[in-house]
Amino acid sequence: MNRFTHETNGYEQFPVYKALKDFFDSYLVNRDYEKTISLLGDDFYGLGVHENSAVEGKEEFTSLLKAELKAMPKAIDY
């Protein structure tokens, strides 16, 4: 079985890669909370999102994200 890496030809076309890239680009690079939230399902549950805590649902994550963006508005490269 071949291993999938960032060097695999066409890796950009994998749906999971596209979804994660869209999420992290909107969240970290563009710092666009509305776009970031729009990419989450209604049953979102995040572990380790914030200092030893978990968030349940879009509303809770939105509150956390808005507070983070207020404290750290600059882009974060990843």
C-alpha atoms as a printed R data frame, in Angstrom:
   type eleno elety resid chain resno       x      y      z
1  ATOM     1    CA   MET     A     1   0.000  0.000  0.000
2  ATOM     2    CA   ASN     A     2   1.347  3.399 -0.961
3  ATOM     3    CA   ARG     A     3   1.472  6.023  1.710
4  ATOM     4    CA   PHE     A     4  -0.336  9.303  1.117
5  ATOM     5    CA   THR     A     5   1.837 12.370  1.720
6  ATOM     6    CA   HIS     A     6   1.924 15.999  0.653
7  ATOM     7    CA   GLU     A     7   4.124 14.796 -2.220
8  ATOM     8    CA   THR     A     8   1.456 12.450 -3.622
9  ATOM     9    CA   ASN     A     9   0.469 13.622 -7.088
10 ATOM    10    CA   GLY     A    10  -2.971 15.213 -7.065
11 ATOM    11    CA   TYR     A    11  -3.278 15.347 -3.274
12 ATOM    12    CA   GLU     A    12  -4.980 18.750 -3.610
13 ATOM    13    CA   GLN     A    13  -7.964 16.997 -5.178
14 ATOM    14    CA   PHE     A    14  -8.767 14.814 -2.161
15 ATOM    15    CA   PRO     A    15 -12.044 16.048 -0.592
16 ATOM    16    CA   VAL     A    16 -10.622 15.872  2.924
17 ATOM    17    CA   TYR     A    17  -7.615 17.961  1.915
18 ATOM    18    CA   LYS     A    18  -9.876 20.568  0.325
19 ATOM    19    CA   ALA     A    19 -12.166 20.720  3.364
20 ATOM    20    CA   LEU     A    20  -9.299 21.082  5.826
21 ATOM    21    CA   LYS     A    21  -7.527 23.669  3.666
22 ATOM    22    CA   ASP     A    22 -10.716 25.737  3.341
23 ATOM    23    CA   PHE     A    23 -11.266 25.556  7.100
24 ATOM    24    CA   PHE     A    24  -7.722 26.464  8.131
25 ATOM    25    CA   ASP     A    25  -7.403 29.170  5.468
26 ATOM    26    CA   SER     A    26 -10.587 30.880  6.644
27 ATOM    27    CA   TYR     A    27  -9.823 30.340 10.345
28 ATOM    28    CA   LEU     A    28  -6.094 31.000 10.582
29 ATOM    29    CA   VAL     A    29  -5.036 32.938  7.505
30 ATOM    30    CA   ASN     A    30  -8.063 35.050  6.594
31 ATOM    31    CA   ARG     A    31  -9.393 35.247 10.185
32 ATOM    32    CA   ASP     A    32 -12.943 35.181  8.786
33 ATOM    33    CA   TYR     A    33 -15.235 33.796 11.476
34 ATOM    34    CA   GLU     A    34 -18.366 33.804  9.291
35 ATOM    35    CA   LYS     A    35 -16.693 31.693  6.588
36 ATOM    36    CA   THR     A    36 -15.121 29.428  9.212
37 ATOM    37    CA   ILE     A    37 -18.451 28.816 10.937
38 ATOM    38    CA   SER     A    38 -20.186 28.187  7.607
39 ATOM    39    CA   LEU     A    39 -17.849 25.234  7.034
40 ATOM    40    CA   LEU     A    40 -18.941 23.449 10.222
41 ATOM    41    CA   GLY     A    41 -21.790 20.994 10.526
42 ATOM    42    CA   ASP     A    42 -24.617 21.618 12.977
43 ATOM    43    CA   ASP     A    43 -23.346 18.782 15.151
44 ATOM    44    CA   PHE     A    44 -19.816 20.212 15.480
45 ATOM    45    CA   TYR     A    45 -17.871 19.146 18.561
46 ATOM    46    CA   GLY     A    46 -14.303 20.337 19.033
47 ATOM    47    CA   LEU     A    47 -11.769 18.826 21.406
48 ATOM    48    CA   GLY     A    48  -8.709 20.771 22.472
49 ATOM    49    CA   VAL     A    49 -10.010 23.876 20.788
50 ATOM    50    CA   HIS     A    50  -9.297 26.079 23.759
51 ATOM    51    CA   GLU     A    51  -7.068 25.536 26.804
52 ATOM    52    CA   ASN     A    52  -8.073 22.108 28.072
53 ATOM    53    CA   SER     A    53 -11.660 22.441 26.971
54 ATOM    54    CA   ALA     A    54 -14.089 21.248 24.390
55 ATOM    55    CA   VAL     A    55 -16.765 23.142 22.533
56 ATOM    56    CA   GLU     A    56 -20.108 21.764 21.518
57 ATOM    57    CA   GLY     A    57 -21.965 23.266 18.601
58 ATOM    58    CA   LYS     A    58 -21.527 26.195 16.272
59 ATOM    59    CA   GLU     A    59 -22.752 28.790 18.765
60 ATOM    60    CA   GLU     A    60 -20.177 27.913 21.386
61 ATOM    61    CA   PHE     A    61 -17.387 27.774 18.805
62 ATOM    62    CA   THR     A    62 -18.514 31.126 17.347
63 ATOM    63    CA   SER     A    63 -18.233 32.793 20.765
64 ATOM    64    CA   LEU     A    64 -14.801 31.317 21.296
65 ATOM    65    CA   LEU     A    65 -13.648 32.263 17.799
66 ATOM    66    CA   LYS     A    66 -14.861 35.868 18.108
67 ATOM    67    CA   ALA     A    67 -12.967 36.256 21.391
68 ATOM    68    CA   GLU     A    68  -9.830 34.785 19.830
69 ATOM    69    CA   LEU     A    69 -10.040 37.070 16.797
70 ATOM    70    CA   LYS     A    70 -10.447 40.097 19.050
71 ATOM    71    CA   ALA     A    71  -7.326 39.117 21.015
72 ATOM    72    CA   MET     A    72  -5.314 37.941 17.984
73 ATOM    73    CA   PRO     A    73  -6.617 39.483 14.747
74 ATOM    74    CA   LYS     A    74  -3.472 38.912 12.666
75 ATOM    75    CA   ALA     A    75  -3.140 36.005 10.265
76 ATOM    76    CA   ILE     A    76  -1.481 32.825 11.470
77 ATOM    77    CA   ASP     A    77   0.471 30.913  8.845
78 ATOM    78    CA   TYR     A    78   0.333 27.160  9.022
